[in-house]
Amino acid sequence: MGSVTMTSDRETSVEIDFHRIDGFTCVYCGRTPMNDGAQLHVDYVKPKVAGGSDEKTNLVTACRACNLGKGARLLNTVTHP
């Protein structure tokens, strides 16, 4: 798998759970650590700065490129690589 940067054991467990749920695949572009070397992040569908929550329904797996490309914008305003 690709690298995942986290700051605590709890965050590690939570991130791995989300990646597992999403099949260790970016929900935006379909890239994976195994096939594409993608670094996975947990992304807020609705960014926290736009009122998004930490609820599971607002979190998805995204590769680094899609997550950083999306920034703090809502999905309907983003074009993915």
N, C-alpha and C positions, 0 to 999 in steps of 0.2 A: 504494500500500500504506500501511497505518497505520504509526505510528512504532514502532521497536524500539530500546530503550535497551540499549547494551552498553558494555563498558569496554575492549575490545581488538579488533584486527583478527581474531585467532583466534576469539574469542567470536562476532564478527559472522558469520564464515563458518560456524561450527558451528550457530548459531541459524538462519541462513537455510537451511542444509541440512535441518534438522528441519522448518521451516515448509514447505519445498518437498515433502518426503516426505509431510506431512500435507495437502498441497494448499492451504497458507496458510489453513487452516480450523481453528477450535477443535474438538478431538475431543470435547469435552463438550457443547457447545450448537450447533455448526455456524456460528457467526458468523465473518465474514471482514472484513479491512480494506477491501476493495473495496465490499462490499455493506452493511456495518454500521458501518464506521469502527472496528472492533475493534483494539485494541493487542494484539499477540501476544507471548506469553512461551513459554519452554521450561519445562515443568512436570515434576517428578518424580512418577511414578505412585505409587511408594512413597517417601514423604519421606525425606530423608537422616537426619533425627532419629529415624526409625523403622527405620533400618538400610538404607535405599535406596542404590543405587549410582549411579555416573555412566555406567553401561552404556547403550548405545543402546536396549536393550529396556525401560529404566525411564524413558525420556524421551519426552514427547509435546508437541505444540503445544496451548496453551490460551490463550484470550483473558484479558485482565487480570482481568475480573470473575470468571471461573471459577477462575482460579489463586489469586487473593487470597481468594475465598470458600472454597476448599478448604483453604487454609492447610496445616498440617502433619498433616492427617488422611488416612487411607486412603480410597480411592474408595468403598468400600462403606459409609462412614459419612457421605457428603456428599450433599446435595441441591443440584443446580445451578440457577442462575437460568434 
